[in-house]
Amino acid sequence: MTDLQTLVAKPPVTAKPVTVTASRFALVSVFSGTWFILVLCSLHLLEPEFDPTWRFISEYALGGFGWMMRLAFGLLAAVQICVAVAIYPQIRTVTGYIGLVILGISAIGVLIAAIFITDPISISPDGATFSGRMHSIGAMLDYTPVAALLLSISLTRDNTWRPVRNRLFASAGIALAAMIVFVLQISLVPKYWQDCLDES
């Protein structure tokens, strides 16, 4: 089979041209993501009483700089929304569309978490407030790492995105690993507080 016949049989998949709108949303996502990291790092310094090794970052909202944590959540939601809008024209597979839906749901969850302040980690499920329960619901809707993996799979089927294939999957893998660690951390929290009560 000649090269011409090969091209006819399997036409190359190429990305759509990047629009001005997509470029602007991409820039906003980078800007928002950078500020999210800066705000979160600042909270680590401003509220050292909330040890991030065993406390949830949501608890920063309970301190004197709580508004910064809510701002950080808002910035994170902006990143998710802007990324979805920016790459939407590049998605052409069912896997990618599922990833976009999950990313949209995750953004809604983060916005809910921003609006409703969490309860302290020591509060039992029975003693949770309405705000705390809503915050937990919002947190449970955030599956950004799963969306990142699905979107990476979809994008790398396009010849244009294949040069950054390793970076996309590495980023998605790191996000998934972080999510697994977070889930494991949640499972250990009740035992930690029970041990503290037993010691007291």
C-alpha positions as semicolon CSV with decimal commas, in nm:
position;residue;x (nm);y (nm);z (nm)
1;M;0,000;0,000;0,000
2;T;0,138;0,337;-0,097
3;D;0,162;0,636;0,135
4;L;-0,125;0,801;-0,052
5;Q;-0,349;0,498;-0,003
6;T;-0,260;0,493;0,366
7;L;-0,365;0,856;0,405
8;V;-0,692;0,787;0,226
9;A;-0,764;0,483;0,442
10;K;-0,672;0,658;0,768
11;P;-0,697;1,034;0,743
12;P;-0,488;1,207;1,009
13;V;-0,671;1,347;1,310
14;T;-0,592;1,714;1,355
15;A;-0,702;1,962;1,617
16;K;-0,932;2,249;1,539
17;P;-0,768;2,592;1,527
18;V;-0,747;2,757;1,867
19;T;-0,997;3,041;1,883
20;V;-0,942;3,375;2,052
21;T;-1,207;3,284;2,309
22;A;-1,035;2,955;2,393
23;S;-0,702;3,133;2,428
24;R;-0,850;3,387;2,668
25;F;-1,009;3,118;2,883
26;A;-0,679;2,929;2,886
27;L;-0,498;3,240;3,008
28;V;-0,759;3,298;3,278
29;S;-0,718;2,936;3,393
30;V;-0,341;2,981;3,426
31;F;-0,388;3,311;3,608
32;S;-0,649;3,165;3,845
33;G;-0,445;2,852;3,907
34;T;-0,139;3,056;3,996
35;W;-0,334;3,269;4,241
36;F;-0,497;2,958;4,391
37;I;-0,153;2,818;4,473
38;L;-0,030;3,151;4,612
39;V;-0,336;3,197;4,833
40;L;-0,316;2,841;4,963
41;C;0,056;2,873;5,039
42;S;-0,014;3,201;5,220
43;L;-0,273;3,028;5,438
44;H;-0,016;2,767;5,538
45;L;0,189;3,054;5,680
46;L;-0,095;3,267;5,819
47;E;-0,278;2,983;5,997
48;P;-0,011;2,732;6,108
49;E;-0,251;2,589;6,366
50;F;-0,418;2,397;6,084
51;D;-0,154;2,133;6,012
52;P;-0,213;2,022;5,649
53;T;-0,054;1,683;5,717
54;W;-0,367;1,570;5,899
55;R;-0,614;1,859;5,873
56;F;-0,825;1,934;5,567
57;I;-0,742;2,256;5,382
58;S;-1,112;2,343;5,408
59;E;-1,055;2,414;5,777
60;Y;-0,857;2,724;5,689
61;A;-1,201;2,879;5,639
62;L;-1,256;2,846;6,015
63;G;-0,964;3,074;6,101
64;G;-0,917;3,447;6,098
65;F;-0,833;3,440;5,726
66;G;-1,124;3,220;5,629
67;W;-1,219;3,450;5,344
68;M;-0,894;3,359;5,173
69;M;-0,983;2,990;5,172
70;R;-1,319;3,069;5,018
71;L;-1,141;3,283;4,760
72;A;-0,907;2,994;4,688
73;F;-1,200;2,762;4,624
74;G;-1,349;3,022;4,392
75;L;-1,021;3,044;4,201
76;L;-1,005;2,666;4,173
77;A;-1,359;2,654;4,033
78;A;-1,260;2,924;3,784
79;V;-0,968;2,707;3,671
80;Q;-1,196;2,409;3,614
81;I;-1,456;2,609;3,422
82;C;-1,199;2,790;3,207
83;V;-1,015;2,469;3,122
84;A;-1,342;2,305;3,018
85;V;-1,432;2,598;2,792
86;A;-1,081;2,623;2,648
87;I;-1,045;2,258;2,547
88;Y;-1,407;2,191;2,452
89;P;-1,342;2,257;2,080
90;Q;-1,057;2,002;2,091
91;I;-1,270;1,719;2,230
92;R;-1,413;1,476;1,977
93;T;-1,460;1,149;2,167
94;V;-1,717;1,013;2,410
95;T;-1,440;0,972;2,667
96;G;-1,355;1,339;2,636
97;Y;-1,716;1,453;2,669
98;I;-1,756;1,240;2,981
99;G;-1,442;1,404;3,117
100;L;-1,587;1,749;3,047
101;V;-1,910;1,659;3,230
102;I;-1,713;1,534;3,532
103;L;-1,502;1,851;3,525
104;G;-1,818;2,064;3,519
105;I;-1,968;1,872;3,810
106;S;-1,640;1,911;3,998
107;A;-1,652;2,288;3,946
108;I;-2,005;2,297;4,089
109;G;-1,884;2,095;4,387
110;V;-1,594;2,332;4,452
111;L;-1,829;2,632;4,434
112;I;-2,057;2,464;4,689
113;A;-1,753;2,407;4,911
114;A;-1,663;2,775;4,874
115;I;-2,010;2,894;4,975
116;F;-2,061;2,661;5,271
117;I;-1,795;2,652;5,543
118;T;-1,684;2,315;5,671
119;D;-1,719;2,194;6,029
120;P;-1,409;2,131;6,243
121;I;-1,252;1,792;6,185
122;S;-1,340;1,689;6,543
123;I;-1,716;1,719;6,481
124;S;-1,891;1,383;6,450
125;P;-2,127;1,318;6,156
126;D;-2,423;1,336;6,395
127;G;-2,317;1,681;6,512
128;A;-2,255;1,823;6,166
129;T;-2,416;2,157;6,081
130;F;-2,613;2,227;5,764
131;S;-2,318;2,426;5,629
132;G;-2,080;2,143;5,710
133;R;-2,299;1,884;5,541
134;M;-2,333;2,099;5,229
135;H;-1,957;2,150;5,222
136;S;-1,905;1,774;5,240
137;I;-2,149;1,720;4,952
138;G;-1,959;1,975;4,746
139;A;-1,629;1,805;4,824
140;M;-1,768;1,466;4,722
141;L;-1,860;1,605;4,380
142;D;-1,501;1,695;4,301
143;Y;-1,348;1,427;4,080
144;T;-1,111;1,651;3,888
145;P;-0,833;1,386;3,871
146;V;-1,070;1,143;3,698
147;A;-1,173;1,417;3,455
148;A;-0,805;1,494;3,389
149;L;-0,734;1,131;3,301
150;L;-1,032;1,101;3,065
151;L;-0,952;1,431;2,896
152;S;-0,587;1,329;2,856
153;I;-0,693;1,003;2,691
154;S;-0,921;1,194;2,455
155;L;-0,676;1,471;2,368
156;T;-0,383;1,239;2,300
157;R;-0,580;1,065;2,027
158;D;-0,525;1,386;1,835
159;N;-0,192;1,408;1,654
160;T;-0,147;1,768;1,766
161;W;-0,154;1,675;2,137
162;R;0,067;1,367;2,114
163;P;0,395;1,555;2,170
164;V;0,271;1,643;2,521
165;R;0,119;1,299;2,584
166;N;0,364;1,213;2,864
167;R;0,306;1,545;3,041
168;L;-0,071;1,507;3,029
169;F;-0,067;1,154;3,168
170;A;0,197;1,242;3,428
171;S;-0,017;1,531;3,552
172;A;-0,329;1,314;3,559
173;G;-0,138;1,037;3,739
174;I;-0,009;1,273;4,007
175;A;-0,361;1,411;4,058
176;L;-0,506;1,060;4,089
177;A;-0,235;0,961;4,338
178;A;-0,309;1,271;4,545
179;M;-0,680;1,185;4,544
180;I;-0,608;0,831;4,664
181;V;-0,387;0,965;4,945
182;F;-0,665;1,207;5,040
183;V;-0,923;0,927;5,055
184;L;-0,691;0,717;5,270
185;Q;-0,636;1,018;5,495
186;I;-1,011;1,059;5,545
187;S;-1,038;0,696;5,653
188;L;-0,771;0,750;5,921
189;V;-0,921;1,068;6,070
190;P;-1,193;0,899;6,285
191;K;-0,934;0,659;6,430
192;Y;-0,702;0,951;6,512
193;W;-0,968;1,137;6,706
194;Q;-1,080;0,821;6,884
195;D;-0,722;0,763;6,999
196;C;-0,709;1,124;7,126
197;L;-1,031;1,074;7,323
198;D;-0,904;0,748;7,468
199;E;-0,582;0,913;7,582
200;S;-0,773;1,198;7,748
